[in-house]
Amino acid sequence: MCEDLGFERLLGEEGFFARLLGPSASGGSRKLLYGPDLPVVLLTGCPGMGKGRLLRVVRDRFAAKVPVIHLDLGSPVYADRAGPEPHARSAATEALVEVAKRLCIWQGTGGSFVFPRLFTGLAVIATGVTEGTRDAVAAEVERYEELPQRQRFGGRVTGDFWRSALLGAGRNLLTTYFGQMLDSYEASVSTALVDALFASLAPRGRTELARIYGSYPGAARQPRIGLRILADDFRDGGEGRELAETFLFRALREDLEAAYASASGWLRRVGRPGLLLDHAESPLGEQLLRAVLTDRRRGQRDRVVIVGTARRADGGAFLYGGLPPQEVQAPAEFRPVDGVPPAWSRHTDPEADQAPLADGVLLLRMPLLTGDQLRLETERRQRRAEPEGGANRRRVDAAVARLSGGRPHTVIRLAAAAAAFRMAADANDRDILDAPLHLAGDGTQERPVADVLLQELVEEQLPVRLPTEHHDQWLDLLTHLSVAHDEECADVLLRHHQAGRVLRLTAHQVSQLLTDTGWPRCERHFIGDFGLRQLLVHRLYGLRPDGAAWYADHHLLRDHFAGRVADAGAPNGGAFRSLVAHQMNHDLVSGGVDDVVRHLAATLPGRPGEWCAELLEIAQAPYPGGADTRRARAQGLVAVEGPALRRTVDELLHAVWLCEERTRPTGRETARTLAKLLELLSIMDFEGAGQLGRTATEWSGLAENEQPLLRCACTEQLGRRR
């Protein structure tokens, strides 16, 4: 996999990250972006946009020059480490400890870091260990003993924070200063530990702890009291624990700031330290982001660059304080295609404690691949010379472009699978989804690329708030929902496919979960991302032999809307102009072509404008698997009985269907067919026929340039790739 594919502008010598972190990847100094009030940078994009890949590349490019730490906050490792001592550790504290321990051994410019402020807070919450005895607390504190002092040859160096080296920190604190046996009461151990810590402090350390922990809520500027309250809050859980964890994260950033702001740090250190938070949309990630954004909103300043991932386009609902995002001034955003990062400052008064957290964010929109980048990636993976002057490669390029929408991960997977794949000029793009893909580490095993992509984009990236009881059926539900257009459609399918379950998802809930996962919306398709929908449609047709699952879902929806049409009081609306058009759309793709043609032929006279709009809605549909006869039928090569009007409508329906599916090339041939058929209709003897001549000109021009006849968010997404 080409790790930096699509990120060239972000990673260059004058790129965004070189200017944000300080030195370029080659070590040269750069004028820093922003500061002293730094935005939290959120990489936004749905699964497959390369957010995690970009963070890993930034780490690899810059970590030798500036202290950059990468954390995967979606990993269960932090919760697992906290499990044995639930009252003395948490996933958040374990993540902070990992950051600190990595920086304690960092060997780049300026050397390693120490974390006496963080160590102090961790030491007092260690008193919550299950046993609660002096020895148990000492053993817990010793997990952190490398944090408060720097390791040098011949021993440890404490700097001016501690009076002496804290070798064997936990045990020394509780025995050297308090050699007498302590009773088993937690409060006694906690008091002894706090007293021991303060007895160990040099004057500067005492001043610093007074400043930090004296400001803990309820401490009244008394650091000993602040530390004890912090330990109690952590032990109590809930909001109190989250407050304590927020304070510990602040202590870690204070330690990093002190390392840069000191006289020696000013001389020895370069750039800014960075925390790269992958899967920051997870509960742990959201908590850490909320903590730093809240602190900075209140005026706390540090030079730690925070870069996290966010699936939602708006960065995350938590940023808006419960308000609809449209009612809050949108965060600043940066699109790499724009070249120059935008200026950034807070929109609101820095003293406004209730300003939305979004005010402290810069959204970096993950870039789609350009057409040139996409073609180079597919060309790079070709295994042998192309026949017919590269015709197959051009067909593969077109299929990869349409199915991926330029999303880097999908491009990479499809290009790899298609390296030895041959596509006929008239093939459906979805044919490429059956191409076998061999993944490194799987031995000789090959799997269809569609299965790999669905696993990586759906099953391995479940919505954060998806209830556990629905994890096992999420992919199946989305597969069936691939044929839905709006929430009414989706609810019909969900009720059917969740029958027998006590706890069920509604269409509204699924829609929200898709938005939370970053998938775009479309006013005409419930699954609003074109590429994801094609993967799911492909899977649906293959769920049961001969496409039985496909036909069953469409028949279910056809019958539902037929019943709604029969109900004279049923309102229109939804994704279609009429309930009849909605019914006909599902009838068309499930074997009812003749019924649709009969309906269209009967309703054309007297209403050509409305009829054309209805035709586009009906024909904007995928084609089921199996032999595709649409092109032959559009060209009149398949015998159809009936009068001239009916035969011409039949041919036009199939020509429009070819154009509207968006997974086959159309071009000049189809454009000529459209123009011919509409012109034939325009000279027939029925009311309004002459108006179709103008439609012939418009539609043939669009088809010739591979443009959609009916626009929606999906087609606009594809159009941006051209």
Secondary structure as the mmCIF struct_conf table of DSSP 4:
data_model
#
loop_
_struct_conf.conf_type_id
_struct_conf.id
_struct_conf.beg_label_comp_id
_struct_conf.beg_label_asym_id
_struct_conf.beg_label_seq_id
_struct_conf.end_label_comp_id
_struct_conf.end_label_asym_id
_struct_conf.end_label_seq_id
TURN_TY1_P TURN_TY1_P1 GLU A 3 GLY A 6
HELX_RH_AL_P HELX_RH_AL_P1 GLU A 8 LEU A 11
BEND BEND1 GLY A 12 GLY A 12
TURN_TY1_P TURN_TY1_P2 GLU A 13 GLU A 14
BEND BEND2 GLY A 15 GLY A 15
HELX_RH_AL_P HELX_RH_AL_P2 PHE A 16 LEU A 21
BEND BEND3 GLY A 22 PRO A 23
TURN_TY1_P TURN_TY1_P3 ALA A 25 SER A 26
BEND BEND4 GLY A 27 GLY A 27
HELX_LH_PP_P HELX_LH_PP_P1 LYS A 31 LEU A 33
BEND BEND5 TYR A 34 TYR A 34
BEND BEND6 PRO A 36 ASP A 37
HELX_LH_PP_P HELX_LH_PP_P2 LEU A 38 PRO A 39
STRN STRN1 VAL A 40 THR A 44
TURN_TY1_P TURN_TY1_P4 PRO A 47 GLY A 48
BEND BEND7 MET A 49 MET A 49
HELX_RH_AL_P HELX_RH_AL_P3 LYS A 51 PHE A 62
TURN_TY1_P TURN_TY1_P5 ALA A 63 LYS A 65
BEND BEND8 VAL A 66 VAL A 66
STRN STRN2 VAL A 68 ASP A 72
TURN_TY1_P TURN_TY1_P6 LEU A 73 GLY A 74
BEND BEND9 SER A 75 SER A 75
TURN_TY1_P TURN_TY1_P7 PRO A 76 PRO A 76
HELX_RH_AL_P HELX_RH_AL_P4 VAL A 77 ALA A 82
TURN_TY1_P TURN_TY1_P8 GLY A 83 PRO A 84
TURN_TY1_P TURN_TY1_P9 PRO A 86 ALA A 88
HELX_RH_AL_P HELX_RH_AL_P5 ALA A 91 CYS A 104
TURN_TY1_P TURN_TY1_P10 ILE A 105 ILE A 105
BEND BEND10 GLY A 108 GLY A 108
TURN_TY1_P TURN_TY1_P11 THR A 109 GLY A 110
HELX_RH_AL_P HELX_RH_AL_P6 PRO A 116 ILE A 125
HELX_RH_3T_P HELX_RH_3T_P1 ALA A 126 GLY A 128
BEND BEND11 THR A 130 GLU A 131
BEND BEND12 THR A 133 THR A 133
HELX_RH_AL_P HELX_RH_AL_P7 ARG A 134 VAL A 141
HELX_RH_3T_P HELX_RH_3T_P2 GLU A 142 TYR A 144
TURN_TY1_P TURN_TY1_P12 GLU A 145 GLU A 146
BEND BEND13 LEU A 147 GLN A 149
STRN STRN3 ARG A 150 ARG A 152
TURN_TY1_P TURN_TY1_P13 PHE A 153 GLY A 154
STRN STRN4 GLY A 155 VAL A 157
TURN_TY1_P TURN_TY1_P14 GLY A 159 PHE A 161
STRN STRN5 TRP A 162 TRP A 162
BEND BEND14 ARG A 163 SER A 164
TURN_TY1_P TURN_TY1_P15 LEU A 167 GLY A 168
HELX_RH_AL_P HELX_RH_AL_P8 ALA A 169 THR A 175
TURN_TY1_P TURN_TY1_P16 THR A 176 THR A 176
BEND BEND15 TYR A 177 TYR A 177
BEND BEND16 GLN A 180 GLN A 180
HELX_LH_PP_P HELX_LH_PP_P3 MET A 181 LEU A 182
BEND BEND17 SER A 184 SER A 184
HELX_RH_AL_P HELX_RH_AL_P9 GLU A 186 SER A 200
STRN STRN6 LEU A 201 LEU A 201
HELX_RH_AL_P HELX_RH_AL_P10 PRO A 203 TYR A 213
TURN_TY1_P TURN_TY1_P17 GLY A 214 SER A 215
BEND BEND18 TYR A 216 TYR A 216
TURN_TY1_P TURN_TY1_P18 PRO A 217 GLY A 218
TURN_TY1_P TURN_TY1_P19 ALA A 220 ARG A 221
HELX_RH_AL_P HELX_RH_AL_P11 PRO A 223 ASP A 236
HELX_RH_AL_P HELX_RH_AL_P12 GLY A 238 ALA A 261
BEND BEND19 SER A 262 SER A 262
HELX_RH_AL_P HELX_RH_AL_P13 ALA A 263 ARG A 268
BEND BEND20 GLY A 271 GLY A 271
STRN STRN7 GLY A 274 ASP A 278
TURN_TY1_P TURN_TY1_P20 HIS A 279 GLU A 281
BEND BEND21 SER A 282 SER A 282
HELX_RH_AL_P HELX_RH_AL_P14 PRO A 283 ARG A 297
TURN_TY1_P TURN_TY1_P21 ARG A 298 GLY A 299
STRN STRN8 VAL A 305 ALA A 310
BEND BEND22 ARG A 311 ARG A 312
TURN_TY1_P TURN_TY1_P22 ALA A 313 ASP A 314
BEND BEND23 GLY A 315 GLY A 315
HELX_RH_3T_P HELX_RH_3T_P3 ALA A 317 TYR A 320
TURN_TY1_P TURN_TY1_P23 GLY A 321 GLY A 322
BEND BEND24 LEU A 323 LEU A 323
HELX_RH_3T_P HELX_RH_3T_P4 PRO A 325 GLU A 327
BEND BEND25 VAL A 328 VAL A 328
HELX_LH_PP_P HELX_LH_PP_P4 GLN A 329 PRO A 331
STRN STRN9 ALA A 332 PHE A 334
HELX_RH_3T_P HELX_RH_3T_P5 PRO A 336 ASP A 338
BEND BEND26 VAL A 340 VAL A 340
HELX_LH_PP_P HELX_LH_PP_P5 PRO A 341 ALA A 343
BEND BEND27 HIS A 347 THR A 348
TURN_TY1_P TURN_TY1_P24 PRO A 350 GLU A 351
TURN_TY1_P TURN_TY1_P25 ASP A 353 GLN A 354
BEND BEND28 ALA A 355 ALA A 355
HELX_RH_3T_P HELX_RH_3T_P6 LEU A 357 GLY A 360
STRN STRN10 VAL A 361 ARG A 365
HELX_LH_PP_P HELX_LH_PP_P6 MET A 366 THR A 370
HELX_RH_AL_P HELX_RH_AL_P15 GLY A 371 ARG A 380
TURN_TY1_P TURN_TY1_P26 ARG A 381 ARG A 381
BEND BEND29 ARG A 384 ARG A 384
HELX_LH_PP_P HELX_LH_PP_P7 ALA A 385 GLU A 386
BEND BEND30 PRO A 387 PRO A 387
HELX_RH_3T_P HELX_RH_3T_P7 GLU A 388 GLY A 390
HELX_RH_AL_P HELX_RH_AL_P16 ALA A 391 SER A 404
TURN_TY1_P TURN_TY1_P27 GLY A 405 GLY A 406
HELX_RH_AL_P HELX_RH_AL_P17 PRO A 408 ALA A 417
HELX_RH_3T_P HELX_RH_3T_P8 ALA A 418 ALA A 420
TURN_TY1_P TURN_TY1_P28 ALA A 425 ASP A 426
HELX_RH_3T_P HELX_RH_3T_P9 ASP A 429 ASP A 434
BEND BEND31 ALA A 435 ALA A 435
STRN STRN11 PRO A 436 HIS A 438
TURN_TY1_P TURN_TY1_P29 ALA A 440 GLY A 441
BEND BEND32 ASP A 442 ASP A 442
TURN_TY1_P TURN_TY1_P30 GLY A 443 THR A 444
STRN STRN12 GLU A 446 PRO A 448
HELX_RH_AL_P HELX_RH_AL_P18 VAL A 449 LEU A 454
HELX_RH_PI_P HELX_RH_PI_P1 GLN A 455 GLU A 459
TURN_TY1_P TURN_TY1_P31 GLU A 460 GLU A 460
BEND BEND33 GLN A 461 GLN A 461
TURN_TY1_P TURN_TY1_P32 VAL A 464 ARG A 465
HELX_RH_3T_P HELX_RH_3T_P10 THR A 468 GLN A 473
HELX_RH_AL_P HELX_RH_AL_P19 TRP A 474 LEU A 481
TURN_TY1_P TURN_TY1_P33 SER A 482 VAL A 483
BEND BEND34 ASP A 486 ASP A 486
HELX_RH_AL_P HELX_RH_AL_P20 GLU A 487 HIS A 497
TURN_TY1_P TURN_TY1_P34 GLN A 498 GLY A 500
BEND BEND35 VAL A 502 LEU A 503
HELX_RH_AL_P HELX_RH_AL_P21 ALA A 507 ASP A 516
TURN_TY1_P TURN_TY1_P35 THR A 517 GLY A 518
HELX_LH_PP_P HELX_LH_PP_P8 TRP A 519 ARG A 521
STRN STRN13 CYS A 522 CYS A 522
TURN_TY1_P TURN_TY1_P36 GLU A 523 ARG A 524
STRN STRN14 HIS A 525 HIS A 525
BEND BEND36 PHE A 526 ILE A 527
HELX_RH_AL_P HELX_RH_AL_P22 PHE A 530 GLY A 542
BEND BEND37 LEU A 543 ARG A 544
HELX_RH_3T_P HELX_RH_3T_P11 PRO A 545 GLY A 547
HELX_RH_AL_P HELX_RH_AL_P23 ALA A 548 ALA A 566
BEND BEND38 ASP A 567 ASP A 567
TURN_TY1_P TURN_TY1_P37 ALA A 568 GLY A 569
TURN_TY1_P TURN_TY1_P38 GLY A 574 ALA A 575
BEND BEND39 PHE A 576 SER A 578
HELX_RH_AL_P HELX_RH_AL_P24 LEU A 579 LEU A 588
TURN_TY1_P TURN_TY1_P39 VAL A 589 GLY A 591
HELX_RH_AL_P HELX_RH_AL_P25 VAL A 593 THR A 603
TURN_TY1_P TURN_TY1_P40 PRO A 605 GLY A 606
HELX_RH_AL_P HELX_RH_AL_P26 PRO A 608 ALA A 619
BEND BEND40 ALA A 621 ALA A 621
HELX_LH_PP_P HELX_LH_PP_P9 PRO A 622 PRO A 624
BEND BEND41 GLY A 625 GLY A 626
HELX_RH_AL_P HELX_RH_AL_P27 ARG A 630 ALA A 634
TURN_TY1_P TURN_TY1_P41 GLN A 635 GLY A 636
BEND BEND42 VAL A 638 VAL A 638
BEND BEND43 GLY A 642 GLY A 642
HELX_RH_AL_P HELX_RH_AL_P28 ALA A 644 GLU A 661
BEND BEND44 THR A 663 ARG A 664
HELX_RH_AL_P HELX_RH_AL_P29 GLY A 667 SER A 682
TURN_TY1_P TURN_TY1_P42 ILE A 683 ILE A 683
BEND BEND45 MET A 684 PHE A 686
TURN_TY1_P TURN_TY1_P43 GLU A 687 GLY A 688
HELX_RH_3T_P HELX_RH_3T_P12 ALA A 689 GLN A 691
HELX_RH_AL_P HELX_RH_AL_P30 LEU A 692 GLU A 704
TURN_TY1_P TURN_TY1_P44 ASN A 705 GLU A 706
BEND BEND46 LEU A 709 LEU A 710
HELX_RH_AL_P HELX_RH_AL_P31 ALA A 713 GLY A 719
TURN_TY1_P TURN_TY1_P45 ARG A 720 ARG A 721
#
